[in-house]
Amino acid sequence: MRRLSGLFTTAQGALLFAGFLLLGACHSQSPSSTPAIIFDKIPSADIGGPDKVDTIEGHTSGVQAGQQIVLYAKSRELWWVQPFYDRVYTKIQADSRWKSETHLGTEYAALLVNQGYKPPRTTESLPTPGPGIAAVAVVKGQGKMPDPVPVTTLHFSGYDWTVRNGGTYRGGSYVPFVQENAWTDNKGALHLRMSRDNNEWRCAEVKLSRSLGYGTYRFTVRDISHMEPNAVLTLLTWDGVLTEDNRRELDIEISQWGFPENDNAQYVVQPYYIPLNIVRFRAPTGVLTQSIQWKPGQATFTTATGAGDSAKQHIIHEHLFNAGVPAAGGDTVRINLYAFLKGQTPLKNEIEVIIDKFEYLP
């Protein structure tokens, strides 16, 4: 009995020792279970451009099965997914290392994302860890930082508007916006111009400096009959942070999208590819007032002749959307004029559009 008891005691000690080892192993691994991203090779700091490419690489810890890296580079005011929109995922190797090409920028970001996460092509602010995103790391480019691009602010209709100065995607193509193509005149009207620089159309966009939320947005627009079929004037709400199909976007778009026989105006609740989210019509010549009345769960679009809410106005077209309307949030009002680089009839002439007034009615 004593011998058996001794064996039992020895077995208990072995089990207890194994338990301590296991506990110690768990304790030593707990810090690495927190997801982390480390940069090992950082490209230089640069204003960026389509032809400036380098290698970026690093390693991770605390990665779960199926997770990948999504990279961004910052150029001017936007973060751009890297290296291309059709190659947004960077695989994490068995040794936890990752490596990819990237276009240059002033800053670089790496997101550790879960399977199924769909990153936006561009974003004004990086997403934070949350649903679909396990970790985010940001680093400045190597070397001397480029001089910051000055920010231009216009005062129009009692509000401050930031003028875009950098490229983005509109209508499926890269569009450069330049500060000199947006200004106000001595009567307070907003001018947007589309100019040509060699083979490139340089466009214009302004963004309201704060979010207004639900209410009525009213734009008084001078005659747009001189616009060519490939020119696009958009009056819209837009959230610069969310994903492509969820930008809180409501659009009044003046364009024939490259085909002269098309109607020249449309109302859109994005995403546009849902048939019930788009209504096309023909806008007449002369001054027009374009309005969006945005309420929870519904949006009413109206186009009327003349300026403001004059009794002489005549409603040309009106439509109520009561399905798929986004909730107000981080959206801001924007006005842009740009070139649609597809369609049947390429642009020939420079174009200027004038917005006489913007009104917001809570």
C-alpha positions in Angstrom: 0.0 0.0 0.0 2.8 2.4 0.8 4.4 1.7 -2.5 1.2 2.2 -4.4 0.6 5.4 -2.5 4.1 6.6 -3.4 3.4 5.9 -7.1 0.1 7.8 -6.8 1.8 10.7 -5.2 4.5 10.7 -7.9 1.8 10.7 -10.6 0.0 13.6 -8.9 3.3 15.6 -8.8 3.8 14.9 -12.5 0.4 16.1 -13.4 0.8 19.2 -11.2 4.1 20.0 -12.8 2.6 19.6 -16.2 -0.2 21.9 -15.2 2.3 24.6 -14.1 4.1 24.2 -17.5 0.8 24.6 -19.4 -0.2 27.6 -17.3 3.3 29.2 -17.8 3.1 28.5 -21.5 -0.4 30.2 -21.7 0.8 33.1 -19.7 3.9 33.6 -21.9 1.8 33.4 -25.1 -0.9 35.8 -24.0 0.8 39.1 -25.2 1.3 37.6 -28.7 -2.4 36.7 -28.9 -3.2 40.4 -29.3 -3.1 41.2 -33.1 -0.3 43.4 -34.1 1.3 44.7 -37.3 5.0 45.7 -37.6 6.6 47.5 -40.5 10.1 46.2 -41.5 10.6 48.1 -44.8 9.0 51.5 -45.3 9.1 53.4 -48.6 10.2 57.0 -48.8 7.8 59.9 -48.2 6.5 61.3 -51.4 3.6 63.3 -52.7 2.7 60.2 -54.8 1.6 59.5 -58.3 0.6 56.6 -60.6 4.2 55.9 -61.7 5.9 56.0 -58.3 6.1 52.5 -56.8 8.2 50.8 -54.2 8.1 47.7 -51.9 6.7 47.7 -48.4 6.9 44.8 -46.0 6.5 43.7 -42.4 5.3 41.0 -40.1 2.4 40.2 -37.8 1.5 38.5 -34.6 -1.7 37.2 -33.1 -3.1 36.4 -36.6 -6.1 34.1 -37.0 -6.9 31.8 -39.9 -8.1 33.6 -43.0 -6.9 37.1 -42.1 -5.0 39.2 -44.6 -3.3 42.6 -44.9 -4.9 45.5 -46.7 -2.5 48.4 -47.4 -3.1 52.1 -47.9 -0.9 55.0 -49.0 -1.8 58.6 -48.4 -1.5 61.1 -51.2 -2.7 64.6 -50.6 -6.0 64.4 -48.7 -6.9 60.8 -49.5 -5.8 57.3 -48.5 -5.6 55.0 -51.5 -5.8 51.2 -51.3 -2.7 49.5 -52.5 -1.2 48.4 -54.8 -4.3 48.4 -57.1 -8.1 48.2 -56.6 -8.2 44.8 -58.2 -5.4 43.6 -55.8 -6.4 44.8 -52.4 -5.3 41.8 -50.3 -1.7 41.0 -49.3 -1.2 37.4 -48.1 0.4 36.7 -44.7 3.0 34.0 -45.1 3.5 31.0 -42.8 6.3 32.8 -41.0 3.9 35.7 -40.3 5.6 38.0 -42.8 4.0 40.0 -45.6 5.3 42.0 -48.6 3.7 44.0 -51.4 4.2 46.8 -53.9 2.7 50.2 -53.1 2.4 53.5 -54.7 4.3 56.2 -52.8 2.7 58.5 -50.3 3.5 60.6 -47.3 2.1 58.0 -44.9 1.5 54.2 -45.1 -1.1 52.1 -43.3 -1.6 48.3 -42.9 -4.9 46.8 -41.8 -5.2 43.2 -40.5 -8.7 42.2 -41.9 -10.9 39.2 -41.6 -12.0 37.2 -44.5 -14.8 38.9 -46.5 -13.8 42.5 -45.6 -14.2 44.8 -48.6 -12.0 47.9 -48.3 -12.9 51.2 -50.0 -10.8 52.3 -52.9 -10.2 55.7 -51.2 -11.0 57.1 -47.8 -10.5 60.5 -46.2 -9.9 58.8 -42.8 -8.6 55.4 -42.0 -11.1 52.9 -40.5 -10.4 51.8 -36.9 -10.4 48.3 -35.4 -13.9 46.9 -35.2 -16.1 44.5 -37.3 -13.9 43.0 -40.0 -10.7 44.8 -38.9 -8.5 43.3 -36.2 -5.7 45.8 -36.2 -4.5 49.0 -37.9 -0.9 50.3 -38.0 0.2 53.7 -39.5 3.7 54.9 -40.3 5.2 58.0 -41.9 7.3 57.6 -45.1 11.1 57.6 -44.8 13.1 60.8 -45.3 12.0 64.4 -45.6 8.3 64.9 -45.9 7.1 66.9 -48.9 5.8 70.4 -48.3 2.1 70.2 -47.3 -0.4 71.2 -50.0 -2.2 74.5 -48.9 -5.9 74.1 -48.2 -8.2 76.6 -49.9 -11.5 77.6 -48.3 -14.3 79.4 -50.0 -17.1 81.3 -48.4 -20.3 80.6 -50.4 -24.0 81.2 -49.4 -23.0 81.7 -45.7 -21.0 78.5 -45.4 -17.3 77.6 -45.6 -16.3 75.1 -48.3 -13.0 73.3 -48.8 -11.7 73.1 -52.3 -10.4 69.7 -53.4 -6.8 69.7 -54.6 -6.0 66.1 -55.7 -7.2 63.2 -57.7 -9.9 60.6 -57.0 -12.2 58.3 -59.0 -15.4 59.5 -60.5 -17.5 57.7 -63.1 -15.0 54.8 -63.1 -12.0 56.9 -64.1 -9.2 58.8 -62.4 -10.2 62.5 -62.2 -7.8 65.3 -61.0 -9.3 68.2 -59.1 -7.4 71.4 -58.8 -7.9 74.4 -56.5 -7.7 77.1 -59.2 -10.9 75.7 -60.9 -13.2 76.7 -58.1 -13.8 80.3 -56.9 -16.5 82.8 -56.0 -17.2 86.1 -57.8 -17.9 89.6 -56.3 -21.6 88.7 -56.2 -21.0 85.6 -54.1 -21.8 83.0 -56.8 -19.7 79.8 -57.0 -17.9 79.1 -60.2 -16.7 75.6 -61.2 -14.5 75.1 -64.2 -13.2 72.1 -66.2 -10.0 73.1 -68.0 -7.6 71.2 -70.3 -3.9 70.6 -69.6 -2.5 68.8 -72.6 -4.5 65.6 -72.7 -5.8 65.8 -69.1 -9.1 67.4 -68.0 -8.7 69.2 -64.7 -11.9 69.4 -62.7 -13.4 71.1 -59.7 -15.0 70.1 -56.4 -16.0 71.9 -53.2 -17.0 70.3 -49.9 -19.0 71.8 -47.1 -16.8 72.1 -44.0 -19.4 70.4 -41.7 -22.2 67.9 -41.7 -25.8 69.1 -41.7 -27.8 65.9 -41.5 -31.4 65.6 -42.3 -33.2 68.6 -44.0 -33.7 70.2 -47.4 -30.7 71.0 -49.6 -31.5 73.5 -52.3 -29.1 74.6 -55.1 -29.8 77.4 -57.6 -28.0 76.5 -60.8 -27.6 78.7 -63.9 -28.3 77.4 -67.4 -26.5 74.1 -68.0 -27.5 73.7 -71.7 -24.0 74.4 -72.8 -22.6 71.3 -71.1 -21.3 68.7 -73.5 -22.5 65.1 -73.2 -19.4 63.9 -71.3 -19.4 66.7 -68.7 -20.9 65.9 -65.3 -22.2 68.3 -62.6 -23.1 66.6 -59.3 -24.9 68.0 -56.3 -24.6 65.4 -53.6 -24.2 64.2 -50.1 -21.2 62.0 -49.5 -19.4 60.3 -46.6 -15.7 60.2 -47.3 -15.0 57.4 -44.8 -17.4 54.5 -45.4 -17.3 51.7 -48.0 -18.1 52.2 -51.7 -21.7 51.0 -51.4 -22.4 52.9 -48.2 -21.3 56.5 -48.6 -24.6 58.1 -47.5 -24.8 59.3 -51.0 -27.7 61.1 -52.6 -27.1 62.6 -56.0 -28.6 65.1 -58.5 -26.4 64.5 -61.6 -26.5 66.7 -64.7 -25.0 64.7 -67.6 -25.7 62.7 -70.7 -22.9 60.3 -69.9 -21.3 60.6 -73.3 -24.4 59.9 -75.4 -26.2 63.0 -76.9 -29.5 61.2 -77.2 -29.6 60.5 -73.4 -31.7 62.5 -71.0 -29.5 65.1 -69.3 -30.4 64.7 -65.6 -31.0 62.0 -63.0 -31.7 61.5 -59.3 -29.8 58.7 -57.6 -29.8 57.0 -54.2 -26.6 55.0 -54.2 -25.8 52.3 -55.1 -26.9 53.3 -58.6 -27.0 49.7 -60.0 -30.2 48.9 -58.1 -32.9 49.8 -60.7 -35.2 51.5 -58.3 -32.4 53.8 -57.1 -32.2 55.9 -60.2 -34.6 58.1 -62.1 -33.7 59.9 -65.3 -35.4 62.9 -66.9 -34.7 65.9 -69.2 -33.8 69.2 -67.5 -34.7 72.3 -69.6 -32.6 75.4 -70.3 -32.5 78.4 -68.0 -32.0 78.8 -64.2 -33.1 75.8 -62.2 -33.5 75.1 -58.5 -32.5 71.5 -57.6 -33.5 70.2 -54.2 -33.1 67.2 -52.0 -35.4 66.8 -49.0 -33.9 64.2 -46.7 -35.8 62.5 -43.9 -35.3 59.3 -42.0 -36.2 56.5 -44.5 -37.0 58.8 -47.4 -35.7 61.4 -49.8 -37.6 63.7 -52.2 -35.8 65.1 -55.2 -37.2 68.1 -57.0 -36.2 70.2 -60.1 -38.0 73.5 -60.6 -37.6 76.5 -63.0 -36.3 79.8 -61.6 -34.5 80.6 -58.4 -35.4 79.9 -54.7 -39.0 79.2 -53.7 -40.7 81.8 -55.8 -44.4 81.4 -56.6 -43.5 81.7 -60.3 -41.6 78.4 -60.1 -42.7 75.4 -62.1 -41.8 71.9 -61.0 -40.2 70.0 -63.9 -39.6 66.7 -62.2 -40.1 65.3 -58.7 -39.5 61.8 -57.2 -39.8 60.3 -53.8 -37.5 57.4 -52.8 -38.7 55.5 -49.7 -36.5 52.4 -49.9 -32.7 52.1 -49.6 -32.3 55.7 -48.4 -29.2 56.0 -46.1 -29.3 57.4 -42.6 -27.6 60.7 -42.1 -24.3 60.6 -40.3 -20.8 61.7 -41.3 -21.9 63.0 -44.7 -21.2 66.5 -46.1 -22.7 68.4 -49.1 -20.4 68.4 -52.1 -20.6 70.0 -55.6 -18.4 68.9 -58.4 -17.8 69.3 -62.1 -15.8 66.6 -63.8 -15.2 64.8 -67.1 -16.8 61.4 -67.8 -14.0 59.7 -69.8 -16.2 57.1 -71.4 -19.2 57.2 -73.7 -19.6 58.1 -77.4 -18.5 61.8 -77.6 -15.2 62.9 -76.0 -15.0 66.4 -74.5 -13.9 69.2 -76.8 -14.2 72.4 -75.0 -13.5 73.8 -71.5 -16.7 74.3 -69.4 -17.8 76.6 -66.6 -20.8 76.1 -64.4 -22.2 78.7 -62.0 -24.1 78.0 -58.8 -25.8 81.1 -57.6 -27.0 79.9 -54.2 -27.1 77.1 -51.7 -29.7 76.8 -49.0 -30.2 74.4 -46.1 -33.6 74.1 -44.3 -33.6 71.9 -41.2 
